[in-house]
Amino acid sequence: MTVTAVQPDLGPKIDDDLLGEAIRVSGASFPNEAINAALRVYVEAKREMRRKAREELRRMSDEGAFNYEALDEVDG
């Protein structure tokens, strides 16, 4: 007797239309290539946003926007 187990598809659910467009605009030859390119663009954009936020916080701090003495008072 042979027992066959049906396993659910555990892969990501990807919008076929969106994937098709990603393949076209990226010039990718394979879906995996387009997905990796899209992930790379997303991650790099998020890194750039964090970098700009850090720069802005540094600038604000340099200009005295934060009252560090008030923090010392709260910490007691």
WODA-V392951 format. One record per residue. N is the residue number from 0. RES is the residue in one small letter. SS is DSSP state (H for helix, E for strand, - for the rest). PSI is psi in whole degrees, 0 to 359 (999 if undefined). Layout:
# WODA-V392951
n res ss psi
N RES SS PSI
N RES SS PSI
This chain:
# WODA-V392951
n res ss psi
0 m - 132
1 t - 131
2 v - 125
3 t - 121
4 a - 136
5 v - 118
6 q - 139
7 p - 152
8 d - 114
9 l - 0
10 g - 165
11 p - 147
12 k - 112
13 i - 132
14 d - 118
15 d H 320
16 d H 316
17 l H 319
18 l H 318
19 g H 318
20 e H 320
21 a H 321
22 i H 316
23 r H 311
24 v H 334
25 s H 342
26 g - 16
27 a - 151
28 s - 336
29 f - 151
30 p H 318
31 n H 322
32 e H 318
33 a H 320
34 i H 314
35 n H 320
36 a H 317
37 a H 318
38 l H 321
39 r H 315
40 v H 316
41 y H 311
42 v H 318
43 e H 322
44 a H 318
45 k H 320
46 r H 317
47 e H 321
48 m H 317
49 r H 320
50 r H 315
51 k H 321
52 a H 318
53 r H 317
54 e H 317
55 e H 318
56 l H 319
57 r H 316
58 r H 313
59 m H 318
60 s H 317
61 d H 330
62 e - 3
63 g - 23
64 a - 342
65 f - 137
66 n - 90
67 y H 333
68 e H 324
69 a H 325
70 l H 319
71 d H 322
72 e H 320
73 v H 319
74 d H 339
75 g - 999
